[in-house]
Amino acid sequence: MGLVSRGTAAAGLGPARAAVRPRPPDAVPNLISTPPPEGAAPGSSRVPSMVLKAFFPTCCASADSGLLVGRWVPEQSSAVVLAVVHFPFIPIQVKELLAQVQQASRVGVAVLGTWCHRRQEPEESLGHFLEGLGAIFSHEPWLQLCRERGSKFWSCKATHRQVPTCPATSGEDQVMLVFYDQRKVLLSQLHPPAALPDRQAGDATASAVGLAAVFDTVARSEALFRSDWFDEGPVRLSHWQSEGVEASILVELAKWAAGPICLLLTCLLSLVSAASACRMFKLWPLSFVWSKLSTCEQLRHRLEQLTLVFSTQKAKNPTQLMRKANMLVSVLLDVALGLVLLSWLHRKDRIGQLADALIPVADHVAEELQHLLQWLMGAPAGLKMNRALDQVLGRFFLYHIHLWIGYIHLMSPFIECILWHVGLSACLGLTVALSILSDIIALLTFHIYCFYVYGARLYCLKIYGLSSLWRLFRGKKWNVLRQRVDSCSYDLDQLFIGTLLFTILVFLLPTTALYYLVFTLLRLLVVTVQGLIHLLVDLVNSLPLYSLGLRLCRPYRLAAGVKFRVLEHEAGSPLRLLMQINPLSYSRVVHTYRLPSCGCHPKHSWGSLCRKLFFGELIYPWRQRGDKQD
């Protein structure tokens, strides 16, 4: 096989084709899908009204003359140019290179046509020589792009070697040039379009499929881009990495060290998981405590994330890779914030200051509760309460407060040591420290929780008792088996006893309801504080920080679609468009890549919360098994 070089023509090549400049279209046609005209047979030549889209990389606009290498998408009537092969070259070596790229990328890469950059070459000899290369690299249609010297406008045409079957058809098509940034398209990930109410499903699907074909072609042709400008191979190419492969020594060292490090961390995490799954921790008291503490749930959640991040199994698709990156960044940021908190706590002996202030605050809270109970045992807001029940409930709660104050003073010598160890746990992450803070608040306000439970149980007992006695007056009863209200006949003794009980419960209800209301408000205050802490923990756990960083620094990496800008246009020259990437909005990035949260805290709607408060049902700080979340 002879060497093909610039300035020489191979013998036996066919005659040059006539260059007919197509008229530019009056408007920008559909760049994604151009269906064939009605009545056209499969495989027949196109009519002059058909527009062929040629996606050309901007990095090759100043390349030397040569061959256009890319992929032809017949469904979209589009040609995606990937690189330019420069002179001199041997045709068999070009075909071998394309065969290797096809085998590695599973993309039908072929020679689409010729590229002529007329800077110093003789125009006539070079033009005839490039047109004759179609006999060696046969492709239908055959593109011919030419950039004139000293002009911004290009000449483009697409010819067919086959003889037209219909007399109304022509051997040429109109060509529309679409310039695209090859590096951005290669590194970007095209997301499915958002469903808009005024967009038809068929148009959105066709647009997404056409764009996906272009993005997928560039992304899967990475094997073609590995040949850079300094490669001493037989074929010299121009593409986005023509000036050298973008890499560094640190990146290569990180790639080589990632495998052993991930394997070591996976083994360590497996040992931790096996230790946490020990049977001793599954016994009833320990299993109940581990399932109710926020700290244990957060540690379990982080352990699952680290196991997934440092797994040696390769991500199957870009979505899983993005999920791993988001988890890794979330863990690193969590640990960094925890170390900042740890340094702040150990600076200027702030842990000792917190320990010294904790006991007075607990005593002050207990004194305020005592004053509140004494106010309730009198005539609160001028209300007439049942004195006997009021005194019993008030003394009962005062005794609990007395026990709680004794418990706090008994633990006072150990509080500073406990806070010091809690501060050290911040090295595991800010979320772990916040979870421990939530558990400490739950322990310090345990007496308020007990008051709330006692008041809620008494109030719930009276509410359900009154509702049952009210059904008795109406001749109804609750059928437990069928879960419905049925008719029932009662005798005189049952009605008399029911009347007495109903009267007693009605007159005792205001006293019980007042105690229940006060302690419920205190409990809701504690739950609100814990809810804010849990909200902050869930925010750190689920926020896709890596995706948001990509959206901020490199928005083209998260593509929602493309937009086309019309470049300078001249009559008689093909229409030139510049394809630009539209990034995803920040809200859609969060919605698409949001990480799963811990999910151990209850989530009630306002309707269910008001219903539980009215009927005296308990509001637990953790998620109950079998609860229906609204």
N, C-alpha and C positions, 0 to 999 in steps of 0.2 A: 504494500500500500504506500503510495507516494505521500510526501509531506505537502500539506496545503498551507501556503503562506500568502501574505498580502502582496498584491501586485502581480500574481501569476494565476492563470486560469487552468483548471484541469481539463484535459481533453475529453471529448465525448459528452460534454454537458449540453443540455438543450438550449434552444434560443431564449433570449430574454423576453419576459412577458411585457405586454404594454402597460405602462403606468397610467391609470385613470384615477384622477383625484375625485373622491366622492364628495358630494355636497354635504355640508354640515347640517345636522338636524335643527329644526326650528326651536325645539325645546329639549330639555334634558329628559330622555326616556327613562323607563324603569331599569335601574342598574342591576337588579337582582334576577329578575325572571323575564325573559322575552319568549313567549310561546310561539311555535311555528304558525304560519298563516294557515287558515282553513283550506282544506283541500290539498295541501302539500303532502306528497308521499314521503314515507320514511327514507332517508338517505338522499333525497333530492337536493339540488342546489338551492340556495336561498335567493329570495327576490331582493332587489336593491333596497327595499324599505327595511330590511332586517339590519339591526345594529349589533355589531360584535364588540364586546367590552374587553379591553386589554388592560389588565392590572399590572402596572409597571413600577418597580421599586425606584424610589428617588435616589438611592445610593448609586444606581447604575446610569444616571442621566449623563454623567461626564466620563463614562467608560469608553475604552477604545472599541472599534468596530469588531463584530464577531457574530456569534450565534446566540439566539434567545433560547434559554432552557427554562422549562416550566411545565405546567400541567394544563391540559385542555379539559374544561368542564362542559360537556355537550348539553346537559340539561339546562344550564344557564346561559349558553352561548358566550362563554367567557374564557379568556386565556389568562392564566396567572403566571406571570414571568417571575422566575426565581433568581436567575443569574445570567451572566453573559460570558460565553466562552471566547477567549481571545486567540488571535493568531500568534505564532504558528501552532497548528495542532494536526494530529493524525486522526481521521474520522473513526477508525476502528477503536482507538483509545477513548474517544468521546463516547462511543456507544457502550464500551465496557464500563466507563464511569457511571453512565446513566443506569446500566443494568445493576451495578452494585448499589446505587442509591435506591432503585426500585425494590431490590431484595431487602434492604435494611429498613426502609420507611414504609413499604407497602403503598407507595404513591406512584401513579403512572406518569413519571417524569419523562419528557421527550423534548426533542428540538422543535420548537414552535415556528421558528423563522429566523430572520437575519436582523442585525442591528448595525446601522451605519452612522458613524459619527464623523462627519466631513469637516476635518480641521486642516489637514495638510495633504491628504491623499488626493490624487486625481479623481475627479468625480465620475467620469465615464467608465474607466476601467474598473474601479471599485464597485460601481453600481452593477455592471454586467456580471462581475465575478460573484457578488453576493446573491444575485438572483439565480445564478446557476447552481448554487448549493442545494436548492430544493430537489435536485435529482438524486443527491446522495442521502439527504435526510428528508424523506418523504413524510409529509404531514398535511392533513386536510383540516382547516384551511392553512395556508402558508402566509405567515405574517411578515411584513416588510416595514420596519420602522427606520426612519432616517431623520437625523437632526442636522439641519443645514448650518453651515458655518456663518457665525455672526447674526443668527436669527433666533428668536425665542420660540418660533413655531416649528412644528415637526410635520413631516409627511408620513402618513400611515395608510396602508392598504392590506387587504387580505384577499388572496387569489386562490383559485381552485384549479388543480391540474386535470380533474375529471371534466369530461364534456357535458355541458348542461343537457338534461333530458327534455326540458320544456323550452320552447323558443322564447317565452316571456321572461326567463330567468337570465341572470348575468353571472359571469365568472368572478365577480368581485363583490365584497360586502363593505358596508360602511363600518369604520372603526372609530371607537370612542376610547380615548386614553384616560385611564384612571390611575393617578399616581398615589402610592401608599408608602408609608414608612415601614420598611421591612423589619427593622429591629423591634419596633413597638408592636407590630402585628404578631411577631413571633413570641414575644414575652407576654402578650395579653391573653386573657381568658374571656371568651365571649359568653355572656350570660343570656338566658332566654329572655325575650322581651316581656315587659310587664303587660298584663291584660288591661286594656283600656276599654271603657264602655262604648266609645265611638269607633273602635277599630274592628274590622271584620276578621274573623278567625282565619280565613283563607289567605288574606293579604299578609297577616302577621306570620303565618307559617311559611309562606313562600319567601318572605324577606329573611326570616331567621335561617332557613335552609340555605339560601344563596350566600349570606354572609358566613355561615358556618363552613361552607365549602372553601371559601377563600382563606379563612383563618386556619382551618384544619390542614389545608395544603401547605401553608407556610410553617405551621407548627411541626408537622410530621416530616418535613424536608430538612431536618437539622443535620442529617448525614451529609447533605450537599454543602452545607456551610462550614464544614470542618476543614476544607481546603482553603487556606488563607493565602495572602499575597507572598509570603515567604516560603511557601511549600515548593519543593523542587520536583514535584510530580510532572508528568507529561502534559497535563491539562491545566491551564491557568484560567481562573474564574474571577469574576467581579460580583460581589454581593455585600451584605451588610458587615461581614467580618473580613473584608478584603485587606484592611490595614493591620490585621493580626487578631488572633483569637483573644477575646476579653477574658483574662484570667490573671492570677497573681500567685506568688509562692504561698502566701498565707491561705488562700482559698484551696489550693491543691493539698497543702498539709492538713487542713481541716477535713477535706474529703477522705484522705487516707486514715486519719485518726478517728473519724466518726464511727466506723464499724466496730473496732475494739472497745471504744468507750460505751457505745450503746449496748454491746454484749455484756460488759461488766455491770453497768447500771441495771440492766434487765435481770441479771442474776441476783443482785442485791434486793431489788424490788420484789422478786419472787420469794426470797427468804422472808422479807417483811410480811408479804401476803400470807405465806404459810404460817408464820407465827401468829398473825391476827386471826387466822381461821382455826386456831387451836380449840379443842373441845372444852377446855376449861372456861373460855370466854363465852360459851354457849349455854352455860348453866343459867337457871332462871334469874337470880338476882343480878348477875353481871350482864346478862343479855338485855335485861330491862333497862339497866342504867346506861349501857352503851348505846341503846337505841334512842334514848331520850336526851342525851347530852349533845349539844350543838358541836362541841369540839370533836367528838368521835365521828360524827357525820361528816364534818369538814375534812378531817384526816383521811377518812375512807374515800371521799371524793377526790382529793388530791392524789392519793395513791393510785386510783384508777386512771387518772389523767397521765401521771408519770409513766405508768406501765404502758399506756398506749403510745406516748411520745417516744420513749426509748425502745420500743419494740423493733426488732431487726426485720420485721416484715415490711416490705416496700409498699408505699401508698399506691392504690390501684388507679386513682384518677386525681386530677388537680383539686377536687373538692376535699378529698381526704387529706391531701398534702397541706392545703390551706388550714384545715381543722387542726392538724398536728402543730403547724406553725403558730396558730392562735393560742393553743394550749401551752406551748413552750414559752411564748412571750408573756402570757398571763401568769404562769408560775414564776418566771424570772422577775417580773414587776412586783408580784406579791412578796417574794423573798426580799427584794430590794427595799420595798416600803417597810417590811418587818425589821430589817436591819437599821433603817433610819429611826424607827420607833424605839428599838432597843438601845441605840446610842443616846437618844433623847432621855430615856428613862434612867440610864446609868450615869448621866451627866448631872453634876451638882446634887447628887443623892436625892433624886426626885422620888424614888421608891420609898425611902424612909419618910419623906414628907407626906406621901399618900397614905402610908400606914398610920402615921400619927393623926391624920385628919379623918380616917375612916371610922374610928371608934366614937369620936364626938358626933359625927354625922348620924351614925346609927342610934346613939342615945337621943339625939334631937328628934329623929323620926319617931322613935318609940314614945317620947314625951308628947309629941303632937297627936299621936294615935290615942294616948290616954286622955288628953283633953277632948278629943273628938268623941270618945266613948262616954265620957262624963256629960258632955253636951247632949248626946243622944239619950242618956238615962234620965234626963230632966224633962223639959218641955221644949223640944227643938222646934224653932220657928213658931212657937205658940200652939203646936199641935197637941191634942189630947191623946196620949198613948196608953196602952194597957200596962199599968204599972208593974204588975207581977211578972209578965213576960219580959218587959223592958229591963227590969232588974236582973232577971236570970240571964238574959243574953249579954247585958253589959258586964256583969261579973265574970261570966264565962270567957269573954274576949279579953278582959283585963288580966285574967290569970294567964292566958296565953302570951300576952305582952310581957308579963313578969318573967315567964320562962324564957322568952326570947332574949331579954336583956341579960339574964344570967348566962345564957349560951354565948352571947357576943363577948361578954367580959371574960368568960372562960377561954375563949379562943384568941383573945387579944395578944398574948405573948408570941403567938405563932403567925400572926398576920403578916408581919414584915418578911418572914422567911417564905411564906406562901406567895406573896407578891413578887419576891425576888425570882422565884422559880417560874412564876407566870411570865415575868418579863423576859426570861431566857427563852421561853417558847416562841417569842416573836421572831427568832431566827428561822423558824419554819414558815413564816409568812405573816403578813398583816391579817389575813382572813382567819388564821388560827388564833391570833391574839384577840381579834374581835369576837370570835366564837367563845373563847374562854371568858371574856368580859361579859358576854350574854349569860353564860352559865353562872358566873359570880353574882350577877344581878338577880338571877332566879333564886340562888341560895340565900342572898341577903334579904330578899322580899318573900321568903317562904311563909312567914306568918301572915302577910297580907293575902297570899294565895289561900292559906287555910281559912281565914275569915271569909273570903269570897266563896269558898266551897261550902262552908257551913250555912252561910246566908242563902246561897243559891239552892241548896238541897231543901231547906225549910220552905223557901218561897215556892219552889217547884212542887213540893208535896201539897201545899195548900192550894195552888192553882189547879192541879190535877184532881184534888179532892173536891173542890168547888165545881169543876166541870162535870165530874161524875155525879155529884148530888143534884146538879141542875138537870141532868138527863133523867134522874129519878123522878123529879117533879113532873116531867113531861111524859112519863111512862115509857122511857127509852133506856137502853143499856148498850154497852160496848161489847160486841161479839169478838172475843180474842182470836178465835179460830179463823173466822172469815174476814177479820179486819174491817168491820163495818158496824153501824149503829142499827140495832133491831128493836122492835117493839117488845114490851114486857109489862106484865101486870104485877103490881105490888100490893101487899095487904096493908092494913092500917098501922100495925106496929112498925113495919119497915118505913112507912112514910113519916111516922112520928119521930123515930130515931134519926132519919135523914134530915128532918127539919131542924132538930136540935144541933146536929153536927154542922149543918150548913150555916146556922146562926153563929155558932162558936167560931168557925173558920172565917166568916165574914168580918167579925169584930176583931179577930186577931191578925187579919191580913195587913192593915196599915202599919202595925209595929214591925212585922216581919219584912214588909216591902221597903220600909225606910232603911233598915239595916242592910237589906240586900242592895238597895240603890247606892248607899254610901260605899260599901265595900266593892261593888261592881265598878264604880268610878275609879277607885284606887287601883283595882286590878287592870282596868283599861289603860290607866296611865303607865303602869309597868309594861303592859303588852305593847303599847305604842313605842316606848323606848327600845324594847327588844326588837320590835318590828323594823325600826330605823337601822339598827345594827345589822339585822339579817338582810335588809335591803342593800346595804353597803357591801356585805359579803357576796351576795348574789351578783351585784354589779361587777365586782372584781372577777368573779368566777366566770361569768357569761359574756362579758364584753369582748368582742373580737378585736383586740388591740393591733395585731399584725395586719389584719385587713384594713383597719382604719388608717394605719400608718402608710400602707401602700396607696390607699385612696388619697392621702394628703401629699405624699412625696412623689409617687409615680402613678397618677390616676389612670394612665393608659393600661395598666396591668389588670384592671377590673373594668372590662368594656361592657356597656349596656347596648351599644349599637354604634353606628357610624353616621357621619354627616358628610356631605359633598359640597365643596366650594368650587365654583366655576372660575377657572383661571382666565387669563387674557385670551380673547377669541378673535379670529380673523376670518373673513369670508374666504371660502375655498380651502381652509385648513380644518383638520378634525377637531372635534370638541375635546377640551382638556379639563379634567376635574381632579381635584385633590381630595382624597379620602382621609378624613380625620376621625379619631375615635372619641365617642361620647362616653365618659366614665359613669359608673353607677353613682347614684345619689347616696349620701351618708346614711339616710334612713334605710335604704334598701340593702346597703352593705351590712348594717347591723342586723336587719331581718334575715338576710341570707346566711350569714356566717355566725350567728349568735350561738354560743356554746351552751350546752345543757347545764343548768344550775344544780345545786345540791338536792333540792326538792323535798326536804324533810320538814318544812314549815307549812302550816295550814294556810289555805287561801280561800277566804270566804267572800261572798258578795255582800253588798249592803243589805239586801233582802234577807238572806239567811242569817246574817249577824243580828239584825233587829228581831227576827223571829226567835232566835235563841235567847236573846236578852229578855224578851217579853215573857217567855214561858219558863225562864230560869234554867235553861240547859247550860251545861258547863262549856266554857270556851278554853280548850286546851292549848298550851303553847307549842305542841307538836302535832303532827298529822296522825290521826287515828286510823287503825286498820279498818278498811271497809267504808270509810267516810266517802260520801259523794261530794266532790269538789265542784263548786258552781263556777 
